[in-house]
Amino acid sequence: MNKKKLTAGLVLVAALLSGCDISLVGSTPGGTNTSHVTNSDSTAHESNSVESSTSATDSTTETSGSDTSSNTSGSEVNPDSDYKEQTYGYAFGKEDLNKNGGTFVANGLTWKYDAMSYAGFDTDRGFQIGSSKNPQKSWNLSTDFGTEVHVKSISVALETGKGGSASYQIKTTSSGIIDEGTFSDSQKIVSIDANDIEAEDFTLTLSADAKAMYLKQIVLKLDIPSDSDLALKDTSSEIGGGEQGGDGEEENPIDPPITDGDIIPGKNGVAETSFSPIEPEVYYSGIDFTQKDGDILKEELSQRINDGAKTIDYKKTSAMLIYTDESVENPGKIYGTYDGSLMKPVWDSGKTWNKEHTWPRSRFEGDNNVVDGDLHNLRAANSRINSGRGNKYFDEKGSEESYYPNEAEEDFRGDVARICFYMATRYTDLRLSERPNENLSVSMGKLSTLLRWNEEDPVSKFEEQRNDRIYCYQGNRNPFIDHPEIADTIFA
């Protein structure tokens, strides 16, 4: 409620209770409004007057019961000079939330949120809460303004996975439920005229009946006290109704954080192993690596590295990569691909490092569950490096279509070649080609370049250690690390 109107109302009530005659006088030429209150029982005509005024420098003037405002300060001023208008807008990013719940700070507000059955991210639809397999039944996101504000309007962009349905509720402690409703797989912009309700906090509750939910952004228009330290920013984007997206499968997960500490399986958040170490000659028992028939050798190896291999859920791989990708020369640090970055052994939803598919996800088709979580194909990478590579194939010179894997002095040419050889051997629908962009869904290369890199950049101690450790999680080995010489036999 506008404080001037509240003050005027209290004056009128007080006057009525005291038996006064009331006459209201309009604005004086100087811009001062006066309310005259006269006591009818006083023979001396004693009068009590209450004046409300605005100075000549006040940019707000009341005339004939209507308000007109001008703003010369760069920020909109509320008709009540004790308040100023600010807009808070934020589009939620991949790094903001994680499965375990917690808090994060964005654009001047601290948000608190519940744990989730599944956490993911979609570039177009925003942060994913729950999935088609595990819909989130109830989830709260809240913030405390730290002072009493007037809420002018609220806008929230929501969506579900394809064919899904969900409900939302917006409330404050002082006013209770402000709005509630449902949303589905077409993007819904919840727009509320909040009528200047007073609030000290804000809570959004989402509940899915089916499929995943997506939260794109929140925009709040507020009147805040002029003396408040609250400083809000608006980095929201112009968005409208979107087209139907996917069904909310667990495709782009955000894993829970892993604590810093010694890299020991089963401790400090590092995943426990499933298999005991094995010597290469024992693992490949019965396979003749000297045979010259590449097709037979490839078939035998494909069967061996598939038999008994464990399918790993992609969202669980972060806790494994901390161990598999530990630096040999700098124990306790993760060794990043492409540039040799030494990174902290902590998973913080991709802020410090993220997971690079050496054979890009967009270049394998069909059921991706097995391929997506294959540790031999996944490498820890500096986040900046990972985003720069995209889904380009490998070649000597980087271009719009190709990528050269040495971003620094470290040599990763042989590393990526041997990973690609493994992928094309284990998954028979994938192929290495001289023209890898002719069929983007299954092809990688450039084959002749990878074969040359395999010779020029020999197997490193890091690759050997990583191969041993991946076996302990996944139950298979990369034969092109154990026997790099067979690449020519199979692929040349």
Buried (B, 14 or more C-beta within 10 A) or exposed (E): EBBBEEEBEEBBEEBEEEEBEEEEEEBEEEBBBBBBBBBEEEEEEEEEEBEEEBEEEEBBBBEEEEEEEEEEEEEEBBBBBEBBBBBBBBBBBBBBBBBEBBEBEBBBBEBBBBEBBBBBBBEEBBBBBBBBEBBBEEBBBBBBBBEEBBBBBBBBBBBBBBEBBBBBBBBBEEEEEBBEEEBBBEBBBBEBEBEBBEBEBBBBBBBBEBBBBBBBBBBBBBBBBEEBEBEBBBEBEEBEEBEBBBBBBBBBBBBBBBEEBEBEBEEBBBBEBBBEEBEBEEBBEEBEBEEEEBEEBBBBBBEBBBEEBEEBEBBEBBBBBBBBBBBEEEEEBBBBBBBBBEBBBBBBBBEBBBBBBBBBBEBBEEEEEBBBBBBBBBBBBBBEBBEBBEBBBBBEEBEEEBBBBBBEEBBBBBBBBBBBBBBBBBBEEBBBBEEBBEEBEBBBBBBBBBBBBBBEBEBBEBBBBBBBBBBBBBBBBBBBBBBBEBBEBBBE
